[in-house]
Amino acid sequence: MSEELARLQRENAYLKSRVAQLEDDVTDLNAEATRLRQVLDTTLARRAAARPNPLSGGQ
């Protein structure tokens, strides 16, 4: 029984470590997604500001 207990404790420790790694990965990916959204918003805003409005009648 103690061998089984030791195996389960090792597996539990490994799984806890893996969960912590995956949580870090999710945090990093969320930060990167936020940064990319900001870049996209900035790019789209610049493009919209630079494009003349054909309905404005100005030259």
PQR file of N, CA, C, O and H, with PARSE charges and radii, in Angstrom:
ATOM      1  N   MET A   1       0.817  -1.197   0.000 -0.4000 1.5000
ATOM      2  CA  MET A   1       0.000   0.000   0.000 -0.0000 2.0000
ATOM      3  C   MET A   1       0.861   1.261   0.000  0.5500 1.7000
ATOM      4  O   MET A   1       0.477   2.254  -0.618 -0.5500 1.4000
ATOM      5  N   SER A   2       2.001   1.253   0.668 -0.4000 1.5000
ATOM      6  CA  SER A   2       2.824   2.455   0.733 -0.0000 2.0000
ATOM      7  C   SER A   2       3.438   2.802  -0.625  0.5500 1.7000
ATOM      8  O   SER A   2       3.669   3.974  -0.923 -0.5500 1.4000
ATOM      9  H   SER A   2       2.313   0.446   1.170  0.4000 1.0000
ATOM     10  N   GLU A   3       3.705   1.772  -1.456 -0.4000 1.5000
ATOM     11  CA  GLU A   3       4.215   2.044  -2.802 -0.0000 2.0000
ATOM     12  C   GLU A   3       3.148   2.773  -3.624  0.5500 1.7000
ATOM     13  O   GLU A   3       3.442   3.719  -4.355 -0.5500 1.4000
ATOM     14  H   GLU A   3       3.517   0.820  -1.214  0.4000 1.0000
ATOM     15  N   GLU A   4       1.928   2.318  -3.488 -0.4000 1.5000
ATOM     16  CA  GLU A   4       0.822   2.969  -4.200 -0.0000 2.0000
ATOM     17  C   GLU A   4       0.641   4.401  -3.708  0.5500 1.7000
ATOM     18  O   GLU A   4       0.416   5.307  -4.509 -0.5500 1.4000
ATOM     19  H   GLU A   4       1.689   1.550  -2.894  0.4000 1.0000
ATOM     20  N   LEU A   5       0.737   4.607  -2.414 -0.4000 1.5000
ATOM     21  CA  LEU A   5       0.622   5.945  -1.837 -0.0000 2.0000
ATOM     22  C   LEU A   5       1.747   6.848  -2.337  0.5500 1.7000
ATOM     23  O   LEU A   5       1.508   8.004  -2.686 -0.5500 1.4000
ATOM     24  H   LEU A   5       0.920   3.871  -1.763  0.4000 1.0000
ATOM     25  N   ALA A   6       2.949   6.332  -2.372 -0.4000 1.5000
ATOM     26  CA  ALA A   6       4.094   7.115  -2.858 -0.0000 2.0000
ATOM     27  C   ALA A   6       3.910   7.476  -4.327  0.5500 1.7000
ATOM     28  O   ALA A   6       4.215   8.595  -4.739 -0.5500 1.4000
ATOM     29  H   ALA A   6       3.143   5.393  -2.089  0.4000 1.0000
ATOM     30  N   ARG A   7       3.413   6.528  -5.115 -0.4000 1.5000
ATOM     31  CA  ARG A   7       3.176   6.794  -6.543 -0.0000 2.0000
ATOM     32  C   ARG A   7       2.119   7.880  -6.714  0.5500 1.7000
ATOM     33  O   ARG A   7       2.269   8.783  -7.536 -0.5500 1.4000
ATOM     34  H   ARG A   7       3.166   5.619  -4.781  0.4000 1.0000
ATOM     35  N   LEU A   8       1.063   7.781  -5.937 -0.4000 1.5000
ATOM     36  CA  LEU A   8       0.003   8.787  -6.029 -0.0000 2.0000
ATOM     37  C   LEU A   8       0.499  10.163  -5.571  0.5500 1.7000
ATOM     38  O   LEU A   8       0.103  11.181  -6.140 -0.5500 1.4000
ATOM     39  H   LEU A   8       0.942   7.047  -5.268  0.4000 1.0000
ATOM     40  N   GLN A   9       1.342  10.201  -4.573 -0.4000 1.5000
ATOM     41  CA  GLN A   9       1.884  11.481  -4.116 -0.0000 2.0000
ATOM     42  C   GLN A   9       2.788  12.097  -5.176  0.5500 1.7000
ATOM     43  O   GLN A   9       2.752  13.308  -5.395 -0.5500 1.4000
ATOM     44  H   GLN A   9       1.664   9.374  -4.112  0.4000 1.0000
ATOM     45  N   ARG A  10       3.598  11.271  -5.835 -0.4000 1.5000
ATOM     46  CA  ARG A  10       4.453  11.777  -6.925 -0.0000 2.0000
ATOM     47  C   ARG A  10       3.602  12.305  -8.077  0.5500 1.7000
ATOM     48  O   ARG A  10       3.867  13.375  -8.625 -0.5500 1.4000
ATOM     49  H   ARG A  10       3.627  10.288  -5.657  0.4000 1.0000
ATOM     50  N   GLU A  11       2.577  11.537  -8.432 -0.4000 1.5000
ATOM     51  CA  GLU A  11       1.695  11.955  -9.513 -0.0000 2.0000
ATOM     52  C   GLU A  11       0.973  13.257  -9.145  0.5500 1.7000
ATOM     53  O   GLU A  11       0.823  14.145  -9.985 -0.5500 1.4000
ATOM     54  H   GLU A  11       2.362  10.667  -7.987  0.4000 1.0000
ATOM     55  N   ASN A  12       0.536  13.365  -7.910 -0.4000 1.5000
ATOM     56  CA  ASN A  12      -0.139  14.573  -7.456 -0.0000 2.0000
ATOM     57  C   ASN A  12       0.804  15.781  -7.515  0.5500 1.7000
ATOM     58  O   ASN A  12       0.408  16.862  -7.952 -0.5500 1.4000
ATOM     59  H   ASN A  12       0.658  12.644  -7.228  0.4000 1.0000
ATOM     60  N   ALA A  13       2.034  15.593  -7.080 -0.4000 1.5000
ATOM     61  CA  ALA A  13       3.018  16.681  -7.123 -0.0000 2.0000
ATOM     62  C   ALA A  13       3.287  17.103  -8.567  0.5500 1.7000
ATOM     63  O   ALA A  13       3.375  18.293  -8.870 -0.5500 1.4000
ATOM     64  H   ALA A  13       2.356  14.715  -6.725  0.4000 1.0000
ATOM     65  N   TYR A  14       3.418  16.111  -9.457 -0.4000 1.5000
ATOM     66  CA  TYR A  14       3.632  16.418 -10.867 -0.0000 2.0000
ATOM     67  C   TYR A  14       2.450  17.194 -11.440  0.5500 1.7000
ATOM     68  O   TYR A  14       2.640  18.191 -12.136 -0.5500 1.4000
ATOM     69  H   TYR A  14       3.347  15.144  -9.211  0.4000 1.0000
ATOM     70  N   LEU A  15       1.242  16.744 -11.152 -0.4000 1.5000
ATOM     71  CA  LEU A  15       0.054  17.402 -11.695 -0.0000 2.0000
ATOM     72  C   LEU A  15      -0.093  18.829 -11.155  0.5500 1.7000
ATOM     73  O   LEU A  15      -0.493  19.731 -11.891 -0.5500 1.4000
ATOM     74  H   LEU A  15       1.088  15.934 -10.587  0.4000 1.0000
ATOM     75  N   LYS A  16       0.225  19.033  -9.891 -0.4000 1.5000
ATOM     76  CA  LYS A  16       0.182  20.387  -9.334 -0.0000 2.0000
ATOM     77  C   LYS A  16       1.191  21.297 -10.041  0.5500 1.7000
ATOM     78  O   LYS A  16       0.897  22.453 -10.348 -0.5500 1.4000
ATOM     79  H   LYS A  16       0.550  18.301  -9.293  0.4000 1.0000
ATOM     80  N   SER A  17       2.366  20.760 -10.289 -0.4000 1.5000
ATOM     81  CA  SER A  17       3.389  21.535 -11.002 -0.0000 2.0000
ATOM     82  C   SER A  17       2.938  21.862 -12.423  0.5500 1.7000
ATOM     83  O   SER A  17       3.118  22.980 -12.904 -0.5500 1.4000
ATOM     84  H   SER A  17       2.605  19.822 -10.040  0.4000 1.0000
ATOM     85  N   ARG A  18       2.357  20.881 -13.074 -0.4000 1.5000
ATOM     86  CA  ARG A  18       1.883  21.081 -14.457 -0.0000 2.0000
ATOM     87  C   ARG A  18       0.756  22.104 -14.511  0.5500 1.7000
ATOM     88  O   ARG A  18       0.719  22.932 -15.421 -0.5500 1.4000
ATOM     89  H   ARG A  18       2.210  19.973 -12.683  0.4000 1.0000
ATOM     90  N   VAL A  19      -0.156  22.059 -13.559 -0.4000 1.5000
ATOM     91  CA  VAL A  19      -1.248  23.030 -13.504 -0.0000 2.0000
ATOM     92  C   VAL A  19      -0.683  24.435 -13.329  0.5500 1.7000
ATOM     93  O   VAL A  19      -1.152  25.375 -13.972 -0.5500 1.4000
ATOM     94  H   VAL A  19      -0.127  21.386 -12.820  0.4000 1.0000
ATOM     95  N   ALA A  20       0.321  24.587 -12.465 -0.4000 1.5000
ATOM     96  CA  ALA A  20       0.935  25.906 -12.255 -0.0000 2.0000
ATOM     97  C   ALA A  20       1.578  26.405 -13.548  0.5500 1.7000
ATOM     98  O   ALA A  20       1.463  27.586 -13.876 -0.5500 1.4000
ATOM     99  H   ALA A  20       0.702  23.824 -11.943  0.4000 1.0000
ATOM    100  N   GLN A  21       2.249  25.527 -14.281 -0.4000 1.5000
ATOM    101  CA  GLN A  21       2.855  25.915 -15.558 -0.0000 2.0000
ATOM    102  C   GLN A  21       1.788  26.347 -16.557  0.5500 1.7000
ATOM    103  O   GLN A  21       1.946  27.356 -17.244 -0.5500 1.4000
ATOM    104  H   GLN A  21       2.343  24.568 -14.015  0.4000 1.0000
ATOM    105  N   LEU A  22       0.721  25.594 -16.634 -0.4000 1.5000
ATOM    106  CA  LEU A  22      -0.345  25.915 -17.581 -0.0000 2.0000
ATOM    107  C   LEU A  22      -1.045  27.221 -17.206  0.5500 1.7000
ATOM    108  O   LEU A  22      -1.431  27.991 -18.085 -0.5500 1.4000
ATOM    109  H   LEU A  22       0.593  24.774 -16.075  0.4000 1.0000
ATOM    110  N   GLU A  23      -1.210  27.472 -15.918 -0.4000 1.5000
ATOM    111  CA  GLU A  23      -1.814  28.739 -15.491 -0.0000 2.0000
ATOM    112  C   GLU A  23      -0.916  29.912 -15.889  0.5500 1.7000
ATOM    113  O   GLU A  23      -1.412  30.955 -16.315 -0.5500 1.4000
ATOM    114  H   GLU A  23      -0.898  26.846 -15.203  0.4000 1.0000
ATOM    115  N   ASP A  24       0.392  29.746 -15.754 -0.4000 1.5000
ATOM    116  CA  ASP A  24       1.328  30.790 -16.195 -0.0000 2.0000
ATOM    117  C   ASP A  24       1.210  31.009 -17.703  0.5500 1.7000
ATOM    118  O   ASP A  24       1.224  32.145 -18.175 -0.5500 1.4000
ATOM    119  H   ASP A  24       0.795  28.899 -15.407  0.4000 1.0000
ATOM    120  N   ASP A  25       1.095  29.919 -18.447 -0.4000 1.5000
ATOM    121  CA  ASP A  25       0.952  30.031 -19.900 -0.0000 2.0000
ATOM    122  C   ASP A  25      -0.320  30.792 -20.272  0.5500 1.7000
ATOM    123  O   ASP A  25      -0.303  31.635 -21.169 -0.5500 1.4000
ATOM    124  H   ASP A  25       1.084  28.996 -18.063  0.4000 1.0000
ATOM    125  N   VAL A  26      -1.413  30.496 -19.586 -0.4000 1.5000
ATOM    126  CA  VAL A  26      -2.676  31.180 -19.865 -0.0000 2.0000
ATOM    127  C   VAL A  26      -2.539  32.671 -19.561  0.5500 1.7000
ATOM    128  O   VAL A  26      -3.011  33.508 -20.330 -0.5500 1.4000
ATOM    129  H   VAL A  26      -1.426  29.811 -18.858  0.4000 1.0000
ATOM    130  N   THR A  27      -1.901  33.002 -18.450 -0.4000 1.5000
ATOM    131  CA  THR A  27      -1.690  34.407 -18.096 -0.0000 2.0000
ATOM    132  C   THR A  27      -0.867  35.108 -19.168  0.5500 1.7000
ATOM    133  O   THR A  27      -1.197  36.219 -19.582 -0.5500 1.4000
ATOM    134  H   THR A  27      -1.517  32.323 -17.824  0.4000 1.0000
ATOM    135  N   ASP A  28       0.208  34.458 -19.617 -0.4000 1.5000
ATOM    136  CA  ASP A  28       1.047  35.046 -20.663 -0.0000 2.0000
ATOM    137  C   ASP A  28       0.274  35.227 -21.969  0.5500 1.7000
ATOM    138  O   ASP A  28       0.405  36.255 -22.633 -0.5500 1.4000
ATOM    139  H   ASP A  28       0.476  33.555 -19.280  0.4000 1.0000
ATOM    140  N   LEU A  29      -0.527  34.236 -22.334 -0.4000 1.5000
ATOM    141  CA  LEU A  29      -1.307  34.328 -23.570 -0.0000 2.0000
ATOM    142  C   LEU A  29      -2.365  35.420 -23.487  0.5500 1.7000
ATOM    143  O   LEU A  29      -2.616  36.117 -24.470 -0.5500 1.4000
ATOM    144  H   LEU A  29      -0.634  33.401 -21.794  0.4000 1.0000
ATOM    145  N   ASN A  30      -2.987  35.573 -22.322 -0.4000 1.5000
ATOM    146  CA  ASN A  30      -3.970  36.649 -22.163 -0.0000 2.0000
ATOM    147  C   ASN A  30      -3.305  38.013 -22.297  0.5500 1.7000
ATOM    148  O   ASN A  30      -3.864  38.919 -22.916 -0.5500 1.4000
ATOM    149  H   ASN A  30      -2.783  35.007 -21.523  0.4000 1.0000
ATOM    150  N   ALA A  31      -2.127  38.164 -21.726 -0.4000 1.5000
ATOM    151  CA  ALA A  31      -1.404  39.434 -21.840 -0.0000 2.0000
ATOM    152  C   ALA A  31      -1.037  39.705 -23.303  0.5500 1.7000
ATOM    153  O   ALA A  31      -1.153  40.836 -23.773 -0.5500 1.4000
ATOM    154  H   ALA A  31      -1.673  37.429 -21.223  0.4000 1.0000
ATOM    155  N   GLU A  32      -0.604  38.693 -24.002 -0.4000 1.5000
ATOM    156  CA  GLU A  32      -0.249  38.856 -25.415 -0.0000 2.0000
ATOM    157  C   GLU A  32      -1.487  39.179 -26.255  0.5500 1.7000
ATOM    158  O   GLU A  32      -1.417  40.015 -27.156 -0.5500 1.4000
ATOM    159  H   GLU A  32      -0.510  37.774 -23.620  0.4000 1.0000
ATOM    160  N   ALA A  33      -2.592  38.540 -25.977 -0.4000 1.5000
ATOM    161  CA  ALA A  33      -3.834  38.825 -26.708 -0.0000 2.0000
ATOM    162  C   ALA A  33      -4.271  40.263 -26.468  0.5500 1.7000
ATOM    163  O   ALA A  33      -4.706  40.940 -27.400 -0.5500 1.4000
ATOM    164  H   ALA A  33      -2.649  37.860 -25.245  0.4000 1.0000
ATOM    165  N   THR A  34      -4.160  40.734 -25.239 -0.4000 1.5000
ATOM    166  CA  THR A  34      -4.506  42.118 -24.934 -0.0000 2.0000
ATOM    167  C   THR A  34      -3.602  43.084 -25.692  0.5500 1.7000
ATOM    168  O   THR A  34      -4.069  44.073 -26.257 -0.5500 1.4000
ATOM    169  H   THR A  34      -3.806  40.185 -24.483  0.4000 1.0000
ATOM    170  N   ARG A  35      -2.309  42.787 -25.697 -0.4000 1.5000
ATOM    171  CA  ARG A  35      -1.357  43.645 -26.412 -0.0000 2.0000
ATOM    172  C   ARG A  35      -1.676  43.674 -27.911  0.5500 1.7000
ATOM    173  O   ARG A  35      -1.640  44.737 -28.530 -0.5500 1.4000
ATOM    174  H   ARG A  35      -1.930  41.983 -25.239  0.4000 1.0000
ATOM    175  N   LEU A  36      -1.982  42.533 -28.485 -0.4000 1.5000
ATOM    176  CA  LEU A  36      -2.296  42.479 -29.910 -0.0000 2.0000
ATOM    177  C   LEU A  36      -3.593  43.219 -30.232  0.5500 1.7000
ATOM    178  O   LEU A  36      -3.703  43.853 -31.282 -0.5500 1.4000
ATOM    179  H   LEU A  36      -2.011  41.669 -27.982  0.4000 1.0000
ATOM    180  N   ARG A  37      -4.584  43.138 -29.322 -0.4000 1.5000
ATOM    181  CA  ARG A  37      -5.822  43.903 -29.526 -0.0000 2.0000
ATOM    182  C   ARG A  37      -5.524  45.396 -29.532  0.5500 1.7000
ATOM    183  O   ARG A  37      -6.081  46.138 -30.341 -0.5500 1.4000
ATOM    184  H   ARG A  37      -4.494  42.623 -28.470  0.4000 1.0000
ATOM    185  N   GLN A  38      -4.649  45.838 -28.635 -0.4000 1.5000
ATOM    186  CA  GLN A  38      -4.298  47.253 -28.576 -0.0000 2.0000
ATOM    187  C   GLN A  38      -3.582  47.691 -29.853  0.5500 1.7000
ATOM    188  O   GLN A  38      -3.847  48.773 -30.377 -0.5500 1.4000
ATOM    189  H   GLN A  38      -4.196  45.235 -27.978  0.4000 1.0000
ATOM    190  N   VAL A  39      -2.686  46.859 -30.346 -0.4000 1.5000
ATOM    191  CA  VAL A  39      -1.986  47.169 -31.598 -0.0000 2.0000
ATOM    192  C   VAL A  39      -2.984  47.252 -32.742  0.5500 1.7000
ATOM    193  O   VAL A  39      -2.916  48.167 -33.563 -0.5500 1.4000
ATOM    194  H   VAL A  39      -2.470  45.980 -29.919  0.4000 1.0000
ATOM    195  N   LEU A  40      -3.903  46.309 -32.801 -0.4000 1.5000
ATOM    196  CA  LEU A  40      -4.905  46.309 -33.863 -0.0000 2.0000
ATOM    197  C   LEU A  40      -5.793  47.550 -33.771  0.5500 1.7000
ATOM    198  O   LEU A  40      -6.064  48.192 -34.786 -0.5500 1.4000
ATOM    199  H   LEU A  40      -3.958  45.565 -32.134  0.4000 1.0000
ATOM    200  N   ASP A  41      -6.244  47.889 -32.572 -0.4000 1.5000
ATOM    201  CA  ASP A  41      -7.074  49.084 -32.400 -0.0000 2.0000
ATOM    202  C   ASP A  41      -6.336  50.338 -32.842  0.5500 1.7000
ATOM    203  O   ASP A  41      -6.909  51.202 -33.506 -0.5500 1.4000
ATOM    204  H   ASP A  41      -6.024  47.367 -31.748  0.4000 1.0000
ATOM    205  N   THR A  42      -5.062  50.438 -32.472 -0.4000 1.5000
ATOM    206  CA  THR A  42      -4.258  51.597 -32.863 -0.0000 2.0000
ATOM    207  C   THR A  42      -4.087  51.652 -34.380  0.5500 1.7000
ATOM    208  O   THR A  42      -4.200  52.717 -34.987 -0.5500 1.4000
ATOM    209  H   THR A  42      -4.596  49.736 -31.933  0.4000 1.0000
ATOM    210  N   THR A  43      -3.819  50.521 -34.973 -0.4000 1.5000
ATOM    211  CA  THR A  43      -3.633  50.459 -36.430 -0.0000 2.0000
ATOM    212  C   THR A  43      -4.920  50.844 -37.153  0.5500 1.7000
ATOM    213  O   THR A  43      -4.889  51.615 -38.112 -0.5500 1.4000
ATOM    214  H   THR A  43      -3.727  49.655 -34.480  0.4000 1.0000
ATOM    215  N   LEU A  44      -6.037  50.315 -36.700 -0.4000 1.5000
ATOM    216  CA  LEU A  44      -7.309  50.636 -37.349 -0.0000 2.0000
ATOM    217  C   LEU A  44      -7.668  52.103 -37.164  0.5500 1.7000
ATOM    218  O   LEU A  44      -8.214  52.723 -38.076 -0.5500 1.4000
ATOM    219  H   LEU A  44      -6.062  49.689 -35.921  0.4000 1.0000
ATOM    220  N   ALA A  45      -7.370  52.664 -36.001 -0.4000 1.5000
ATOM    221  CA  ALA A  45      -7.656  54.082 -35.758 -0.0000 2.0000
ATOM    222  C   ALA A  45      -6.801  54.969 -36.671  0.5500 1.7000
ATOM    223  O   ALA A  45      -7.291  55.959 -37.215 -0.5500 1.4000
ATOM    224  H   ALA A  45      -6.926  52.161 -35.261  0.4000 1.0000
ATOM    225  N   ARG A  46      -5.543  54.618 -36.835 -0.4000 1.5000
ATOM    226  CA  ARG A  46      -4.665  55.399 -37.732 -0.0000 2.0000
ATOM    227  C   ARG A  46      -5.143  55.310 -39.172  0.5500 1.7000
ATOM    228  O   ARG A  46      -5.151  56.303 -39.900 -0.5500 1.4000
ATOM    229  H   ARG A  46      -5.144  53.814 -36.393  0.4000 1.0000
ATOM    230  N   ARG A  47      -5.540  54.112 -39.571 -0.4000 1.5000
ATOM    231  CA  ARG A  47      -6.001  53.918 -40.945 -0.0000 2.0000
ATOM    232  C   ARG A  47      -7.268  54.730 -41.197  0.5500 1.7000
ATOM    233  O   ARG A  47      -7.418  55.349 -42.251 -0.5500 1.4000
ATOM    234  H   ARG A  47      -5.534  53.305 -38.980  0.4000 1.0000
ATOM    235  N   ALA A  48      -8.176  54.723 -40.229 -0.4000 1.5000
ATOM    236  CA  ALA A  48      -9.429  55.466 -40.379 -0.0000 2.0000
ATOM    237  C   ALA A  48      -9.169  56.961 -40.402  0.5500 1.7000
ATOM    238  O   ALA A  48      -9.832  57.686 -41.143 -0.5500 1.4000
ATOM    239  H   ALA A  48      -8.055  54.221 -39.373  0.4000 1.0000
ATOM    240  N   ALA A  49      -8.226  57.438 -39.613 -0.4000 1.5000
ATOM    241  CA  ALA A  49      -7.906  58.870 -39.566 -0.0000 2.0000
ATOM    242  C   ALA A  49      -7.200  59.331 -40.835  0.5500 1.7000
ATOM    243  O   ALA A  49      -7.367  60.475 -41.259 -0.5500 1.4000
ATOM    244  H   ALA A  49      -7.687  56.849 -39.011  0.4000 1.0000
ATOM    245  N   ALA A  50      -6.422  58.457 -41.436 -0.4000 1.5000
ATOM    246  CA  ALA A  50      -5.654  58.821 -42.622 -0.0000 2.0000
ATOM    247  C   ALA A  50      -6.495  58.774 -43.897  0.5500 1.7000
ATOM    248  O   ALA A  50      -6.134  59.400 -44.894 -0.5500 1.4000
ATOM    249  H   ALA A  50      -6.287  57.528 -41.092  0.4000 1.0000
ATOM    250  N   ARG A  51      -7.588  58.055 -43.881 -0.4000 1.5000
ATOM    251  CA  ARG A  51      -8.420  57.880 -45.066 -0.0000 2.0000
ATOM    252  C   ARG A  51      -9.341  59.099 -45.216  0.5500 1.7000
ATOM    253  O   ARG A  51     -10.103  59.417 -44.303 -0.5500 1.4000
ATOM    254  H   ARG A  51      -7.881  57.546 -43.071  0.4000 1.0000
ATOM    255  N   PRO A  52      -9.271  59.771 -46.353 -0.5600 1.5000
ATOM    256  CA  PRO A  52     -10.173  60.898 -46.549  0.2800 2.0000
ATOM    257  C   PRO A  52     -11.626  60.425 -46.735  0.5500 1.7000
ATOM    258  O   PRO A  52     -11.881  59.346 -47.270 -0.5500 1.4000
ATOM    259  N   ASN A  53     -12.536  61.237 -46.292 -0.4000 1.5000
ATOM    260  CA  ASN A  53     -13.940  60.904 -46.432 -0.0000 2.0000
ATOM    261  C   ASN A  53     -14.419  61.394 -47.805  0.5500 1.7000
ATOM    262  O   ASN A  53     -14.419  62.596 -48.070 -0.5500 1.4000
ATOM    263  H   ASN A  53     -12.329  62.113 -45.857  0.4000 1.0000
ATOM    264  N   PRO A  54     -14.827  60.465 -48.673 -0.5600 1.5000
ATOM    265  CA  PRO A  54     -15.239  60.858 -50.030  0.2800 2.0000
ATOM    266  C   PRO A  54     -16.523  61.680 -50.023  0.5500 1.7000
ATOM    267  O   PRO A  54     -16.845  62.303 -51.035 -0.5500 1.4000
ATOM    268  N   LEU A  55     -17.247  61.703 -48.951 -0.4000 1.5000
ATOM    269  CA  LEU A  55     -18.502  62.431 -48.882 -0.0000 2.0000
ATOM    270  C   LEU A  55     -18.302  63.842 -48.317  0.5500 1.7000
ATOM    271  O   LEU A  55     -19.250  64.626 -48.264 -0.5500 1.4000
ATOM    272  H   LEU A  55     -16.985  61.197 -48.129  0.4000 1.0000
ATOM    273  N   SER A  56     -17.073  64.171 -47.895 -0.4000 1.5000
ATOM    274  CA  SER A  56     -16.858  65.461 -47.263 -0.0000 2.0000
ATOM    275  C   SER A  56     -16.847  66.607 -48.281  0.5500 1.7000
ATOM    276  O   SER A  56     -17.121  67.750 -47.915 -0.5500 1.4000
ATOM    277  H   SER A  56     -16.303  63.534 -47.938  0.4000 1.0000
ATOM    278  N   GLY A  57     -16.544  66.329 -49.519 -0.4000 1.5000
ATOM    279  CA  GLY A  57     -16.556  67.344 -50.575 -0.0000 2.0000
ATOM    280  C   GLY A  57     -15.291  68.184 -50.612  0.5500 1.7000
ATOM    281  O   GLY A  57     -15.134  69.014 -51.508 -0.5500 1.4000
ATOM    282  H   GLY A  57     -16.321  65.400 -49.816  0.4000 1.0000
ATOM    283  N   GLY A  58     -14.410  67.995 -49.684 -0.4000 1.5000
ATOM    284  CA  GLY A  58     -13.145  68.756 -49.685 -0.0000 2.0000
ATOM    285  C   GLY A  58     -12.106  68.118 -50.576  0.5500 1.7000
ATOM    286  O   GLY A  58     -12.240  66.977 -51.017 -0.5500 1.4000
ATOM    287  H   GLY A  58     -14.538  67.322 -48.956  0.4000 1.0000
ATOM    288  N   GLN A  59     -11.055  68.899 -50.828 -0.4000 1.5000
ATOM    289  CA  GLN A  59      -9.990  68.345 -51.679 -0.0000 2.0000
ATOM    290  C   GLN A  59      -8.759  68.108 -50.928  0.5500 1.7000
ATOM    291  O   GLN A  59      -7.769  67.645 -51.494 -0.5500 1.4000
ATOM    292  H   GLN A  59     -10.945  69.826 -50.469  0.4000 1.0000
TER
END
